[in-house]
Amino acid sequence: MTIVLKNKATLQIDDFNFRCSIGKKGLSNKKKEGDKRTPKGKFSLGNLYYRKDRIVKPFTKLKCIPIKKSMGWCNDEKNKKYYNKPVNINQKVRQEKLLRKDYKYDLMIPINYNSNVRRLGKGSAIFLHLTKNYQPTAGCVALSKKDFIILLKLINKKTQIKLT
């Protein structure tokens, strides 16, 4: 099963079309850290991370991981060991905190871009996450909470996302 980006504002899976937003500067085959572009390609999906203090564990076939205060995602392009991996926020690396004050990571799935063979500076922390206003992202793909919950019921750990 594949989720397909039909255009810059629509994700499609089976017969479902979901409004979405992508990186502010569109899609790129040459993604770089901080370029505000969404990487082109076909990628697997990671586990579901969710805020159990805000959301009841959703129904999904993905492994569900509650987000804790100590969780971050390394975006330090000088750190070969941790780049584009989940980290403990106490580690001395540049990172994005997963426990945010806003709602965007209340539900979040890492898109496995630059994750198997990680290349420093090629982009990190590319997620499927929430949006309320469909404003462009820093490179992620964002959906409304209602659509994200429907998507979670349709996908499994073998689902891929095709961004072209």
C-alpha positions as CSV (number, residue, x, y, z in Angstrom):
1,M,0.0,0.0,0.0
2,T,1.4,3.4,-1.0
3,I,0.4,6.9,0.0
4,V,0.9,9.2,-3.0
5,L,1.4,12.9,-3.1
6,K,-0.8,13.8,-6.1
7,N,0.0,17.5,-6.0
8,K,1.4,19.9,-3.5
9,A,-1.8,19.9,-1.6
10,T,-3.3,16.3,-1.9
11,L,-2.2,13.0,-0.5
12,Q,-4.0,9.9,-1.9
13,I,-4.3,6.4,-0.5
14,D,-6.8,3.9,-1.9
15,D,-10.0,6.0,-2.6
16,F,-9.2,8.6,0.0
17,N,-7.9,12.1,-0.9
18,F,-6.5,14.2,2.0
19,R,-5.6,17.8,1.9
20,C,-2.0,18.4,3.0
21,S,0.8,20.8,3.1
22,I,4.5,20.2,2.2
23,G,7.8,22.2,2.4
24,K,7.6,25.9,1.8
25,K,10.0,25.6,-1.2
26,G,8.3,22.5,-2.7
27,L,9.9,19.2,-3.6
28,S,13.5,18.4,-4.2
29,N,15.8,15.6,-5.4
30,K,18.7,17.4,-3.7
31,K,17.3,18.0,-0.2
32,K,19.7,19.8,2.2
33,E,19.3,20.4,5.9
34,G,17.2,23.6,6.5
35,D,16.3,24.2,2.9
36,K,12.5,24.1,3.6
37,R,12.0,21.5,0.8
38,T,10.3,18.1,1.0
39,P,12.4,15.3,-0.4
40,K,11.3,13.5,-3.6
41,G,11.2,9.7,-3.6
42,K,9.5,6.7,-2.2
43,F,10.0,6.0,1.5
44,S,8.9,3.7,4.2
45,L,7.3,5.0,7.4
46,G,8.4,4.8,11.0
47,N,6.5,4.2,14.2
48,L,3.7,6.5,15.3
49,Y,4.7,8.9,18.0
50,Y,1.8,10.5,20.0
51,R,1.1,12.8,22.9
52,K,-0.8,10.6,25.4
53,D,-1.5,13.6,27.6
54,R,-3.5,15.1,24.7
55,I,-4.7,12.2,22.6
56,V,-6.0,8.7,23.3
57,K,-3.8,6.1,21.7
58,P,-5.3,5.9,18.1
59,F,-6.3,2.7,16.4
60,T,-3.4,1.8,14.0
61,K,-1.3,-1.2,13.0
62,L,1.8,0.9,13.5
63,K,3.8,0.5,16.7
64,C,2.8,3.4,19.0
65,I,5.3,5.3,21.1
66,P,4.2,7.9,23.6
67,I,6.2,11.1,23.4
68,K,8.1,11.9,26.6
69,K,9.6,15.2,27.7
70,S,13.1,13.8,27.2
71,M,12.6,13.0,23.5
72,G,14.2,14.8,20.6
73,W,15.3,14.2,17.0
74,C,18.9,15.0,16.0
75,N,19.2,17.6,13.2
76,D,22.9,18.3,14.0
77,E,24.5,17.9,10.6
78,K,28.0,17.7,12.3
79,N,27.0,14.7,14.4
80,K,27.6,11.5,12.5
81,K,26.5,9.2,15.4
82,Y,23.1,10.7,16.0
83,Y,22.1,12.7,12.9
84,N,18.5,12.1,11.8
85,K,17.8,9.7,14.7
86,P,15.7,10.0,17.9
87,V,17.8,11.2,20.8
88,N,17.5,12.1,24.5
89,I,17.3,15.9,24.7
90,N,20.0,15.8,27.4
91,Q,22.5,14.8,24.8
92,K,24.8,17.6,23.6
93,V,23.6,17.7,20.0
94,R,21.4,20.1,18.1
95,Q,17.9,18.6,18.0
96,E,14.2,19.2,17.5
97,K,12.1,18.6,20.6
98,L,9.3,16.1,20.1
99,L,7.2,17.4,23.1
100,R,6.1,20.7,21.6
101,K,3.9,23.4,23.1
102,D,1.9,23.5,19.9
103,Y,-0.1,20.6,18.5
104,K,2.0,19.7,15.5
105,Y,3.6,16.6,16.9
106,D,0.6,15.4,18.9
107,L,0.5,12.7,16.2
108,M,3.7,12.2,14.2
109,I,5.3,9.5,12.0
110,P,8.9,9.8,10.8
111,I,9.2,9.4,7.0
112,N,12.3,7.2,6.5
113,Y,14.2,9.6,4.4
114,N,18.0,9.7,4.8
115,S,17.6,7.1,7.6
116,N,19.1,3.8,6.4
117,V,22.4,5.2,5.1
118,R,22.4,8.6,6.8
119,R,24.3,11.3,4.9
120,L,25.2,14.4,7.0
121,G,23.5,17.6,5.8
122,K,21.1,15.8,3.4
123,G,18.1,16.5,5.7
124,S,16.6,15.2,8.9
125,A,13.4,15.1,10.9
126,I,11.1,14.7,7.9
127,F,7.8,13.7,9.4
128,L,4.1,13.3,8.7
129,H,2.6,15.6,11.3
130,L,-0.5,17.7,12.1
131,T,-1.6,21.1,10.8
132,K,-4.6,23.3,11.4
133,N,-4.1,25.9,8.7
134,Y,-2.2,24.0,5.9
135,Q,0.7,26.6,6.0
136,P,3.9,25.3,4.2
137,T,6.2,23.2,6.4
138,A,10.0,23.2,6.9
139,G,10.0,20.0,4.7
140,C,7.5,17.7,6.3
141,V,4.1,16.6,5.1
142,A,1.2,17.9,7.3
143,L,-2.4,16.7,7.6
144,S,-5.4,17.8,9.7
145,K,-6.0,15.7,12.9
146,K,-9.2,14.3,11.5
147,D,-7.5,13.1,8.3
148,F,-4.4,11.8,10.1
149,I,-6.6,9.6,12.3
150,I,-8.3,8.2,9.2
151,L,-4.9,7.6,7.6
152,L,-3.7,5.7,10.6
153,K,-6.6,3.2,10.2
154,L,-5.6,2.6,6.6
155,I,-1.8,2.1,6.9
156,N,0.5,-0.5,8.3
157,K,4.3,-1.0,8.8
158,K,4.7,-1.9,5.1
159,T,3.0,1.2,3.8
160,Q,5.2,3.6,1.8
161,I,4.9,7.2,0.9
162,K,5.7,8.4,-2.6
163,L,6.6,12.1,-2.9
164,T,7.0,13.2,-6.5
